[in-house]
């Protein structure tokens, strides 16, 4: 087998290994009776649960007879039709993602801490939907919350989730925003309230120690937000590797910048000639070129925003770096 064929095989193996180096928090290993939920009442005044490589904090307050006051709960409730606070622990689809049983429920300022091999690494994302309670409150209104769009359907209402990261002890200004409901368009046919599972991509946040979740709404009153501050999550997916890692070869053999990049990526190599492949996170090769120059510029303007791998191989090294296309 020649060196080029061997390099291609090793690069393909490397991409496959990266694809497999993910851990999914499905919540399905958490024990629940059928059509029930866990809200921390059995472990009040500060608790948590773990799924995959993520820790979900919870606080159950014993005041006023007891209530879930902070963080996360988990559930397999299937009631997708009953409005109101008494149906707080149901997801609007009536099941988890891909017909699974369990899913998590988050509320205002919930936090996820990464653990194990995922700590300080990239988070791929998660699936999200509205709780049944929040969905019907926005669709129809209730004694606290308004009907989104108002009586005329023209009110510019929204309900959004902002996700930020902590890394190295600092809160980053970078964020990912997802609209759980959006009535801001001038075209009312584009108004929506999410009622199915949708993917939220978090790769643009880069390396992460923990994540915070902040809800906001156009419907606010004297005591703050009127829209019920809850959302549902499933398949929270972490990775076991971070940005700008070298998987083999001399650690000074390649430099890639700027990162993140918009139109052009500059690649500096110590050893030439070299073959360069750009792949997506599934390992699909999107670009291939051979260079005889120590500095090469690659046009990436046609790539969608997201995370990619730049893989290089020469006669001595196989090196991989992750970069973000903005």
N, C-alpha and C positions, 0 to 999 in steps of 0.2 A: 504493500500500500504506500503511495507516495505521500509527501509531507502535506500537500494541499488537501488531499482527501482525508488524511488523519485530522488535520485542523478543523475541517468542516464537521467531521463526526464529533470531535471534542466540543466544538461550539454548540452543536445541536444538543449534545448531552448536557452542557452547561445551562442552556435555555430551559430544557426539560426539568433540570434540578431546581431552577429558580421557580418554575411554575408549581412544582410540588412543595416548595418551601413556604407554604402558606398554612395558616391555621384559622379555621372558621368557628366562630362562636355561634352554634346553632341553638343553644339552650335546651336541646332535646334530652341531654343527660340529667337535667334537673328534674327531680321526682315531683310529680303533681298528680293528684286525683283528677279524673276526667271532669272537664268544665270547672276548673278552679284556678286559683292564683296564689302567689306568695307575695306579701307586701311588707314583710319584716315584723309582723305582729308577734311572732314566736321568738324573735330576738330583738327586742326593742332597744331604743336609745343608741343605735349605731351598729350596723352589721354590713355584710357584703355577700355577694355570691360570685362564683367564678365560672366562666365558660370559655373554652379555648385558652388563649394567652391574654385574657382580659379580665379585670376585676371590676365589678359593678357595685358601687357603694349604695347603701340604703340607710335611711333613718326613719324609724317609726316612733312617733311622739305619743307618750302615754297620757297627755293632757286631754281633757274634754271627752274622756271615754276611749281615746286612742285613735290615731289616724296616721297614714303614710304621708310624711311631710317633706321628704327630700330623697333625691337619687332615683334608684331603679327598683322596679318590681318585675316579676315574670308571670306568665299566664298561659293557659290554653283555652280560655273562654271563647265561645263560638257565637255569641249573641251579636249579630251585625245589624239588628233592626231596632233595638230598644234605646230611645234617647235618654239623656239625663245622667246625673252623677252616680246613680245606683248601678250604672253599667260602665263604670270607669275603667275596668280591667279587660275590656274587649277591644280587639282590633277590627276596623271596619270590614276587612275582607272575611272575617269570621274564622281565620286560620292563619298559621304562619306562612312564610314564603314557601312556594312550591308544595303547598298542601301539608306542610309539617304541622306538628301540634303546638310546640312551645314557641314563644317569642317574648321579648322584653318590652317593658313600658318605661319610658323616661319622662321626667317632668322638669320644670324650670331649673337651670343651673346644675343638671346632673353631670357627673364626672365618670369617665372610664380611665382606669390606670392599666397600662400595659405591663405584662409580666413575662418571665422566662425569656425565651429567645426573641420575643417580639419587642422587648423593652428597648427604646431608643431607635427603633426601626420604622419602616414605612407602613402605614395602614392603607390597605387597598380601598376599603369603603364598607358600606353596609346597605341593606334594604330597609326602606322606611315606608310607613303609611300613617294615616290618622287613626286615632282611637275612635271607637264608635261614638263616645261621648262628645268629643270635639267636632267630629264630622256633622252630627245632627244639630249641634249648637250653632255652627256656622251656616248650615243649609237653611234651617228654619227659624233660628233665634230661640231664646228662652227668657226666663224672668231676669237674667243678668245680661246675657249677650244679645247683640243685634243679629238680624239676618244679613248675611253678607250680600252686598249689592244694594241693600235697602229696598224699600217698597218699589222703586222705579227700576232697580237692577243696574243703576249707573254709578253707585258709590264705589270708589276706588279702594276696596278692602283687600287685605292680605293677611296671611298667617305664615310666618317664616321661621326657620331654624338656622342659627348661625353656629358653626362649629369652629373652635379655635384649639390650638395645641399648646401644651407646655413641653419645652425641651431644654435640658440643662438647667432646670429650675426657673426658667423665664417663660412668661406668657408671650407668645408671638402675636404680632399684629395680623399675620396672614390668617385667612379664614375661608371657609366654604359655606355658601348660603344655599339653602333649599327651601322653596316655597311649598308649604303644605296646602295652601289655597292662594289663589291670585285672581283678583278681579280688577286689576289696574289697566287692562288694555282698553283702548277706545272701541275695539270690536268686542261686544259682549259675548259673542259666540266662542271667544277664547277664554272666558272665565272658567275656572275649575276649582274643585275641592278634591284633593287626592283621596281615592277610595280603593286603591290597589297597591301592591308592593312595587316600589320604584328604587332603583339603585342610586346611591350617592357616592361619587368618586372622591376619595380623600387623598389621592396620591400627590396632588399639588402641594400638600402641607409638608412633604418631606419627612424627615426623621421625627419621631414622636415618643414622648414619655407618657403623656396623658392627654385626654381630650375633654373639653368643656362644651356644654350644649346650652345655648341661650335662645329662648323663644321670644318673639315679639309679634304684635298685631296692630292693625289699624283701629281696632275696637278697644278703647281704653276709657276708664272712668276714674272716679275719685280715689279708689283704692288700687289702681294699677290696671293691668290687662284684664279685660272681660272675657276674652276667648279662653276656654279651658286649656291650661298650659300642660298638655300631655301629647306624646307621640309614641308610636310603636316601632320597634327595631327587630330585625332578624339578620342572621348570617353576617355578623360583624367579622370582617376578614383582615387578619394581620399577616405580615410577612416576617421572615426570619433574617432579613438583610436590609441594609440601609442604603442611602445614597452614596455614590462615588466610592464603591468598594472595589477592591482588586481581588479577583478570585484565583489568579495564578500568575506566575511570572514575576519579573522585577517590578516592584511597586512604583518605581520612577520611570517606567517604560512608556507611559502614556499620560497626556494631559488633555482635558476636554474643557472648553470654555466658549462662550459664557454658559452658565448653568444656573438658572433656567435660560433658555434661548428662544428667540422668536423666528428668525429667518435663516441664519447661518450658524453652523457649529464649527469651531476651529479645533482641529485634532493635531497635537504635537507628539511625534514618535521618536524614540531613541534608535530604533532598529528598523531598517527598510531593506527590501520591499516588504509590504504588509497588505494583508487582505482585511477590509473593513466591512462588517455587516451591521445594519441597524435593524433591530427586531422589536416587536411589541411585547407586552407582558405575557402573551400566550406563546411566544417564541417564533411567531411568524416573521420571516425575513422580508423587510420592506425595501431595503436598499443594500446593494452590494457594489463595492469598488475595490480596485487595487491601486496602491499608491507607491511611488518611488521617491516621494518627497517627505522630509521630516515634518513639514507643516502642510496640512490639507484643510481646505474649507469645504463643507458639505451643506448644500441647500436643503433645509428641512421645512421650508415654508408650507409645503403641501400636506404635512403631517397634521392630524388633528391634535388639539391640546391634550396633554397627558404625559405619562411616564414611558420611557423607552430605554432599551439597552443598546450600547455601542460596544460591539465585540471586535477585537483585533487579533490577528494571528500572524506571526512571522516564523522564522525558522527555529526560534528558541522559546517564545512565550505565547500564551493564550491569555488575554486580558479582557475584562469586561467592566464597563462603567455604566452607571445609570444616569440619565439626564432627563430633564423636564422640558417639554415643548409648551410654551405659553400660548 
